[in-house]
Amino acid sequence: MRKKLLMLAAAMLAFGCLSWAKVYTGTVSDAMCGANHGGKDAVACTKECEAAGSKLVVVADGKVYNTDQQDMLKGHEGETVKITGTVNGDTMAITHVAAEKSK
């Protein structure tokens, strides 16, 4: 009985933590340019700045979010994506990234 209660509590905790995550639609950019690439192509500019050492960021809801999950953003430079994660201030903890489907 005690083992079942512990398993139930662990499952509730795990599902409770997952429910805090939210889906954001945003653009993968670089920290140097943020939301504005000065008229340049977003994909080319983001890749150029990344190659120069700038970290990738997410621009969503008019804000620029830093993230430590750089590997999850690679391959999406300059693209609009759907991101599952949590936000704390100006930092986004990402759990999933998917390319936005074309309409």
Wavefront OBJ file of the C-alpha trace (Angstrom):
o trace
v 0.000 0.000 0.000
v 2.778 2.401 0.942
v 4.600 1.661 -2.323
v 1.450 2.462 -4.345
v 1.011 5.773 -2.507
v 4.633 6.728 -3.170
v 4.253 5.890 -6.861
v 1.034 7.909 -7.041
v 2.723 10.877 -5.352
v 5.687 10.662 -7.742
v 3.376 10.536 -10.774
v 1.381 13.530 -9.522
v 4.579 15.484 -8.973
v 5.916 14.605 -12.430
v 2.692 15.539 -14.211
v 2.370 18.666 -12.092
v 5.830 19.843 -13.183
v 5.009 19.195 -16.820
v 1.866 21.283 -16.580
v 3.946 24.397 -15.834
v 5.451 24.287 -19.300
v 3.835 26.513 -21.911
v 3.981 26.571 -25.714
v 5.454 29.756 -27.198
v 5.583 30.752 -30.851
v 8.708 32.728 -31.614
v 11.690 33.234 -33.855
v 15.177 31.860 -33.300
v 17.591 34.796 -33.476
v 20.986 35.728 -32.048
v 21.837 37.734 -28.949
v 23.708 40.381 -30.934
v 20.750 41.306 -33.186
v 17.821 40.239 -31.016
v 14.566 41.051 -32.807
v 16.111 43.411 -35.390
v 18.491 42.277 -38.133
v 18.752 45.728 -39.717
v 17.012 44.744 -42.936
v 19.197 41.659 -43.493
v 17.774 38.201 -44.150
v 17.029 36.740 -40.683
v 18.365 33.261 -41.460
v 21.659 34.467 -42.955
v 22.174 37.144 -40.310
v 21.483 34.779 -37.406
v 23.878 32.163 -38.776
v 26.556 34.820 -39.411
v 26.294 36.231 -35.898
v 26.238 32.731 -34.387
v 29.433 31.871 -36.278
v 30.978 35.044 -34.815
v 30.231 33.770 -31.302
v 26.782 35.207 -30.550
v 24.432 32.891 -28.657
v 21.064 31.899 -30.055
v 17.988 33.457 -28.421
v 14.226 33.216 -28.794
v 12.161 36.267 -29.735
v 8.554 35.725 -28.595
v 5.747 38.031 -27.524
v 7.947 41.053 -28.236
v 10.668 39.902 -25.807
v 14.117 38.388 -26.289
v 14.751 35.281 -24.182
v 18.175 33.795 -23.451
v 18.495 30.031 -23.127
v 21.111 27.455 -22.221
v 19.569 24.902 -24.609
v 21.579 26.088 -27.628
v 21.664 22.624 -29.242
v 17.847 22.534 -29.374
v 17.779 25.783 -31.384
v 20.522 24.842 -33.872
v 19.085 24.156 -37.300
v 16.229 26.617 -36.696
v 18.234 29.851 -37.099
v 15.958 32.664 -38.300
v 12.912 30.376 -38.380
v 9.562 30.684 -36.632
v 9.193 27.800 -34.191
v 6.885 26.457 -31.505
v 8.766 26.038 -28.249
v 7.610 24.178 -25.170
v 9.237 25.453 -22.000
v 9.128 27.742 -19.025
v 10.117 31.375 -18.660
v 11.809 32.956 -15.674
v 12.505 36.647 -16.273
v 14.455 36.907 -19.530
v 15.478 33.231 -19.576
v 13.619 30.402 -21.290
v 14.160 26.770 -20.281
v 13.301 24.781 -23.408
v 12.018 21.203 -23.372
v 10.917 20.906 -27.029
v 11.319 22.830 -30.314
v 9.314 22.252 -33.501
v 9.302 24.169 -36.770
v 6.135 26.223 -37.296
v 3.978 24.643 -39.988
v 3.393 26.742 -43.097
v -0.189 27.781 -43.644
l 1 2 3 4 5 6 7 8 9 10 11 12 13 14 15 16 17 18 19 20 21 22 23 24 25 26 27 28 29 30 31 32 33 34 35 36 37 38 39 40 41 42 43 44 45 46 47 48 49 50 51 52 53 54 55 56 57 58 59 60 61 62 63 64 65 66 67 68 69 70 71 72 73 74 75 76 77 78 79 80 81 82 83 84 85 86 87 88 89 90 91 92 93 94 95 96 97 98 99 100 101 102 103
